[in-house]
Amino acid sequence: FEVMSSSVFSLQNNETIGNEAFSPLKEHNHTQEEHEHIYIQELDYFLAALHIFCFIFGTVGNITAFRYFASQRKELSTCIYLCISLTDIVISLLTLPVAISYIRHRDPV
């Protein structure tokens, strides 16, 4: 375990291994600046569509669930389901800025 930890530590700190320094960018001949801007645009659009899908159906479905449980008799299980659906509504709403960021080439919203 100690040998593995020290080798992982040395890899993370770009220390030398033998006669060469380890760099994940060295294999592909990319500079740091080029590496930060490499992305697949089609994949970003697919992820944006997936986030929009989750936003639409998650928000509508959880608002429906929240309204249903709000109309039920107030028991412990009903209150738990209300909290869960409210949390899911917030999570669904938070996917929209992520989708917009993917569409805008990962620029923050």
ZAMI-609820 format. One record per residue (C-alpha): x, y, z; residue number from 1; residue in one letter. Coordinates in Angstrom, 2 decimals. Each point is the difference from the previous one (the first is absolute). Layout:
! ZAMI-609820
+---------+---------+---------+-----+------+
!       u !       v !       w ! pos ! code !
+---------+---------+---------+-----+------+
!       X !       Y !       Z ! NUM !    A !
...
+---------+---------+---------+-----+------+
//
This chain:
! ZAMI-609820
+---------+---------+---------+-----+------+
!       u !       v !       w ! pos ! code !
+---------+---------+---------+-----+------+
!    0.00 !    0.00 !    0.00 !   1 !    F !
!    2.81 !    2.43 !    0.81 !   2 !    E !
!    1.73 !   -0.58 !   -3.34 !   3 !    V !
!   -3.26 !    0.56 !   -1.88 !   4 !    M !
!   -0.76 !    3.16 !    1.97 !   5 !    S !
!    3.41 !    1.49 !   -0.66 !   6 !    S !
!   -0.19 !   -0.76 !   -3.74 !   7 !    S !
!   -3.48 !    1.52 !   -0.26 !   8 !    V !
!    1.24 !    3.02 !    1.95 !   9 !    F !
!    2.93 !    0.42 !   -2.35 !  10 !    S !
!   -2.26 !   -0.31 !   -3.07 !  11 !    L !
!   -2.36 !    2.64 !    1.32 !  12 !    Q !
!    2.82 !    2.43 !    0.65 !  13 !    N !
!    1.60 !   -0.49 !   -3.46 !  14 !    N !
!    3.19 !   -1.35 !    1.52 !  15 !    E !
!    2.32 !   -2.04 !   -2.14 !  16 !    T !
!   -0.48 !   -3.67 !   -0.74 !  17 !    I !
!    3.29 !   -1.34 !   -1.21 !  18 !    G !
!    1.40 !    2.65 !   -2.36 !  19 !    N !
!   -3.32 !    1.57 !   -1.13 !  20 !    E !
!   -2.55 !    2.15 !    1.78 !  21 !    A !
!   -3.53 !   -1.37 !   -0.05 !  22 !    F !
!   -2.56 !    2.19 !   -1.71 !  23 !    S !
!   -3.41 !   -1.21 !   -1.24 !  24 !    P !
!    0.15 !    2.65 !   -2.75 !  25 !    L !
!    3.34 !   -1.22 !   -1.33 !  26 !    K !
!   -1.47 !   -3.09 !   -1.68 !  27 !    E !
!   -2.32 !    2.05 !   -2.23 !  28 !    H !
!    2.33 !    2.95 !   -0.64 !  29 !    N !
!   -2.53 !    2.56 !    1.31 !  30 !    H !
!    0.92 !    3.04 !    1.96 !  31 !    T !
!   -1.89 !    0.80 !    3.19 !  32 !    Q !
!   -1.98 !    2.76 !   -1.74 !  33 !    E !
!   -1.03 !   -2.30 !   -2.87 !  34 !    E !
!   -0.95 !   -2.76 !    2.41 !  35 !    H !
!   -2.39 !    2.28 !    1.90 !  36 !    E !
!   -1.93 !    0.82 !   -3.20 !  37 !    H !
!   -0.34 !   -3.51 !   -1.42 !  38 !    I !
!   -3.60 !   -1.15 !    0.10 !  39 !    Y !
!   -2.44 !   -1.74 !   -2.28 !  40 !    I !
!   -2.76 !    2.40 !   -1.01 !  41 !    Q !
!   -2.48 !   -2.76 !   -0.89 !  42 !    E !
!    0.47 !   -1.56 !    3.42 !  43 !    L !
!   -0.66 !    3.35 !    1.65 !  44 !    D !
!   -3.23 !    0.38 !   -1.98 !  45 !    Y !
!   -1.05 !   -3.54 !    0.94 !  46 !    F !
!    0.67 !    0.71 !    3.69 !  47 !    L !
!   -1.90 !    3.28 !   -0.29 !  48 !    A !
!   -2.99 !   -1.82 !   -1.51 !  49 !    A !
!    0.18 !   -2.59 !    2.78 !  50 !    L !
!    0.03 !    2.73 !    2.66 !  51 !    H !
!   -2.92 !    1.79 !   -1.65 !  52 !    I !
!   -1.92 !   -3.28 !   -0.12 !  53 !    F !
!    0.67 !   -0.52 !    3.74 !  54 !    C !
!   -0.97 !    3.61 !    0.69 !  55 !    F !
!   -3.35 !   -0.24 !   -1.79 !  56 !    I !
!   -1.12 !   -3.42 !    1.17 !  57 !    F !
!    1.58 !    0.25 !    3.45 !  58 !    G !
!   -1.60 !    3.34 !    0.75 !  59 !    T !
!   -3.45 !   -0.88 !   -1.36 !  60 !    V !
!   -0.01 !   -3.46 !    1.58 !  61 !    G !
!    1.17 !    1.16 !    3.40 !  62 !    N !
!   -2.39 !    2.96 !    0.11 !  63 !    I !
!   -2.81 !   -2.48 !   -0.75 !  64 !    T !
!    1.26 !   -2.29 !    2.77 !  65 !    A !
!    0.32 !    2.92 !    2.41 !  66 !    F !
!   -3.57 !    1.13 !   -0.69 !  67 !    R !
!   -1.27 !   -3.56 !    0.46 !  68 !    Y !
!    1.74 !   -0.49 !    3.33 !  69 !    F !
!   -1.00 !    3.48 !    1.18 !  70 !    A !
!   -3.67 !   -0.96 !   -0.46 !  71 !    S !
!    0.40 !   -3.20 !    2.06 !  72 !    Q !
!   -0.50 !   -0.40 !    3.72 !  73 !    R !
!    3.05 !    1.27 !    1.90 !  74 !    K !
!    1.84 !   -3.03 !    1.31 !  75 !    E !
!    3.69 !   -0.59 !    0.43 !  76 !    L !
!    0.36 !   -1.86 !   -3.30 !  77 !    S !
!   -1.88 !    2.74 !   -1.86 !  78 !    T !
!    2.26 !    2.67 !    1.47 !  79 !    C !
!    3.07 !   -2.01 !   -1.03 !  80 !    I !
!   -1.33 !   -0.32 !   -3.55 !  81 !    Y !
!   -0.70 !    3.75 !   -0.06 !  82 !    L !
!    3.59 !    0.72 !    1.01 !  83 !    C !
!    1.35 !   -2.45 !   -2.58 !  84 !    I !
!   -2.09 !    1.45 !   -2.83 !  85 !    S !
!    0.94 !    3.56 !    1.00 !  86 !    L !
!    3.69 !   -0.95 !    0.00 !  87 !    T !
!   -0.41 !   -1.64 !   -3.42 !  88 !    D !
!   -1.67 !    3.16 !   -1.34 !  89 !    I !
!    3.02 !    2.05 !    1.08 !  90 !    V !
!    2.41 !   -2.52 !   -1.54 !  91 !    I !
!   -1.99 !    0.02 !   -3.25 !  92 !    S !
!    0.07 !    3.79 !   -0.09 !  93 !    L !
!    3.78 !   -0.01 !    0.51 !  94 !    L !
!    0.54 !   -2.05 !   -3.17 !  95 !    T !
!   -1.11 !    2.88 !   -2.23 !  96 !    L !
!    3.09 !    2.21 !    0.58 !  97 !    P !
!    2.21 !   -3.02 !   -0.69 !  98 !    V !
!   -1.80 !   -0.59 !   -3.31 !  99 !    A !
!    0.38 !    3.66 !   -0.94 ! 100 !    I !
!    3.70 !   -0.20 !    0.82 ! 101 !    S !
!    0.41 !   -3.00 !   -2.32 ! 102 !    Y !
!   -1.79 !    1.84 !   -2.81 ! 103 !    I !
!    2.19 !    3.10 !    0.49 ! 104 !    R !
!    3.21 !   -2.08 !   -0.41 ! 105 !    H !
!    0.41 !   -0.42 !    3.76 ! 106 !    R !
!   -0.06 !    3.69 !    0.80 ! 107 !    D !
!   -1.50 !    0.65 !    3.41 ! 108 !    P !
!   -3.55 !    1.28 !    0.15 ! 109 !    V !
+---------+---------+---------+-----+------+
//
